[in-house]
Structures are given as structure tokens and as C-alpha cells.
Amino acid sequence: MRVLVVDDEVRLATAVQRGLQAEGFIVDLAHTGTDGLWAAVEHKYDAIVLDIMLPGLNGYRVCAELRSRGVETPILMLTAKDGEFDEAEALDTGADDFLSKPFSYVVLVARLRALIRRARGRATSDLVVGSLTLQLSARRCLLNGEEISLTAREFAVLEYLADHAGDVVAKRDILDNVWDEDFDGPDNVIEVHVHALRRKLGADAIETVRGAGYRLVDR
């Protein structure tokens, strides 16, 4: 899942980025409204965290401009503490949710996951593929009811495959959606993580489609 965080408080934005990355998100940062608008138009994101007070264009104008251009990415707007008028205007300009500063990081993560689930048309926080269940809110993986321990990155790869269950997913798509676009690690990083998942879930859990990519098998 790829998220854009637009906030001119660099330390806060960087802290949020690191925290979300630890949860398996890919996070891009922008520190002005102008840069945030450009990034949101040019790239596809699963959600946007948008501060109101920004240099260049404020959050309201960024949100309104995105909606006027037909960008439907879920937007979580950061508002001032007890800012009822901020909250009302955020929703009026097209934001999907809001969170007051200072905010709980746990709540931020939960709100983002809920927005993304709704945007993808899922009412619950579980992804079920055959005997496999991914509890997205708790970041737990269950196989036949038994919990399987996964790293954050393994969970993210499996979530992406489960979200496209039955389809062949190209390695490039996995890399683009689970790793940062600036990733410069080893070329076989996808194979390494798929191998680890097969070791934990079963050798036949993920099928290799030669020359095309991988498919999560509904067992």
C-alpha cells in the first residue's frame, strides 16, 4: 500500500513515514501544497495524509483541486486541535476523514487502513483466500486457524497477492506496491520473499507463472 504524506513539519512527516514503513506501507513525502498536488496527480496512491497549513497551497486547496481533477484517492486531513470549523471545511472540500493534531499514531494507522479498505470495496479488515486469513488491522496471518509469524515485508507481499487472488501478479507490480520507488536493493528481492512465504505457508501456496509472475493459490 502506497501513501503520500503532505506536511511541512519535516520531523513529524519523517516520523510518520518511518512508522508507516514499519507497518508495511510505502510512504512518499511532500512538504509543500504544490509538491503534494503534483505528486498526487502524477502517481497512484492508496491514501493521502494531508495537512491543512502548508506553504504554497493550503490543504483545502490541494484537496479541492484533486477532486476537481477527478482524483478519488482517499484523503485523511490533519486539522488543528478542537478545530470544528477545520473539520467541517475538510469534509466540504472532499476529504474522506480527518484527524486532529496532536494525534495518536495507532489511530492514524487504523484510520488509513479503514479508508483503504472502503476504497477497495471491503467492509471488513480481513482478507480470506481459502484456508488463509489475513487480519489487516492486527497484521496477523492465520493458516487453517493457526497464526503464522511473518515479517512486515512478508506480510505486505502476501497482502498484495491476496488482494489480487486468482490473478497473475507481475514482479514489477509487487516491487512498485510493496517497496519504495527508489529501492536499489538486490534484483532477486521478490524471489527471496516469495521463497520465505512458501516455506511458512507451504510450497504450493504461491504459484510461479513462468515469464509472468506469481499467483496466490486458493487452497
N, C-alpha and C positions, 0 to 999 in steps of 0.2 A: 504494500500500500504506500502510495506516494503522497506526501503532504507538503504544502507550501506554507511557511510561517512568515508573515509580513509584520515586522515590529522594529522600530528604530532603537529600542533598548537592546544594544548588541549583546550584553551579558545575559539578559533574560532570554533572548532569542536563541543564543548558543546553548544555554542550559536546557531549554525546551527541546532543541534539536538533539542533543545528546541523550536526553531521557527517552524521547520517542524512538530514536535509533535502537536503544536498548530493548525496546518493546517490539522491534522488528519492522518499524516504519522506515521508509526512505524520506529524508527531510531536506528540502531546499529552503534557503533563507533569502529574504529581500528586506532592505532596511528603509526604503522609501516607497511611497504610494505609487510613484511612476514605475519603479522597477518591479513592484509587486504586480501591477496591472499587466505589464509586458510579459512577465513570467507566466501568469495565469492564463493569458491568451495564447501564448506560444507553446505551452506544454500542457499535457493532460495530468491532472491531479485527482486523487480520490477525495480530498478535502483541503480547505484553505483556512488557516488561522489568521485572522485579520484584525490588527489593532486599529483603533479609531484615530488617535493622534499620530499622524505621520507627516513627514516633510514631503513636499511636492503635492500629492493628492491625499486628502484625508481618507480614512477607511470608508466613510459613507459614499464618497465619490467613486472610489475604486469599486465598491460593491455595486453601485447603481450602473456604472459603466460596463461591468462584466455582464450584468443581467441584460442590459440593452443590446449587448453584442451576442446574446444567446448562449453565454457560458453558464451552464447549470450546475457546476461543481458546488457541492455543499460548502457553505461558509459559516464558520464559527467566529463571531466577532467578539473582541475583547473590549469591555466597557469599563468606565470608571466605577469605583465602589459606590453602591447605592445610587447609581445613575439611572433612575427610571426613565428619564427622557432619552438618554443614550440608548437604552434597551428598546424603547418604542421605535425610535428612529432607525435603529439597526434592522429591526424586523420590517419596517416600512420600506427600506431601501432594497430588501431582497435577501437579507441574511437568514439562515435557517435556524440558528441558535446563537446564544450569547453567553458570555462568562465574565463575571466581574473581577477586576484586579483588586487585591492580590487573590489568586485563585489556587485551588488545590490541584496539584499535578495529577493525582488519581482521578479527580473529576474530569479534568481536561481529556485524559486518555479515554475515559468511559464515554464522554460526550462525542469525541471524534469517532470512536468505534460505532456508536449508535447512529450517527449521521451517515457513515459509510454503509452500514447495513441497510438503512432505509433507502439510500440512493440505489443500492443494488437489488432492492425489492425483497429483502429478507426481513421477516418480522422478529425472528429470534436471533440470539447470539451464538447459535450452534450451527455448524456445518456438518452434515451427515452424508457419508458416502459408504454405503454398505455397512460393514461392521466397524467402520472408522467414524469417530465423532471428534470434531474439533470444537471445544468450548472457547469461543473467541474472547469473551470478556475475561475469563480466568486464565486464558492462554494454556489450556490443558488439552492433551491429546489422549483419547481413550480408544483402545482396540479391543473389541469384544468386552467392553466394560472395564478393562484394566488400563490403568494410566501408564503411558509410555513417556519417558523423560526425553525431551527434545531441547536443543539449544534454541535461542531466539531466532537464529537464522534458519535452522532446520524447520522450525515451526512456520516461518514466513514462506519458505519454499513450498511446504506441504499445503499451507493455506491457499496459495496461488493455484496449485494443481487441483485442490479440492473445489475451489471456486469455479474451475473450468473442467470439472469432472466429465469424462467421456470424450473430451476434445483433446487433440494433439497440441501440446504447448511447445513452441519453439524455445530453444535455449536462449535466444536473444530476448524473447519476451520475458522469460524468468529473470534474466540479468537486469533488464530495464526496470522491472517492477519490484525486485527484491533487493537489488544493490543500487548504490548511488551511481548516477551517470558518469561520475568522474572516477569510477572504480578502475584501478590499474593493477589488480592482482593477477594471479595465475589464470591461464586460459581454461584450465580444467576445473575451475571452482564449482561449476554446476554439477559435473560428474562426481566430484568429491561429496557434495551434499546429498545427491541422489543415492549414492552408494551407502552413505550413513543412514539414510531413511530406510533403504531396503534392508539393511542389517537389523534395524529396530522394528520394522513393520512386517518384514517378510520379503523374500527375494522377488516374489511375484506381485508385490504391491504396486510397483511403478513399472509400466511397460516402456521399453525403448522402441520408438518407431524410427527405423534407420533413415537418416537423411532428413528427418522432420522434427523430432524432439521427443517428448515424453508424454505419457498418458497415465493418469491415476486410474487404477482398475477398481471397479465396483465389485467387491467380492461378496 
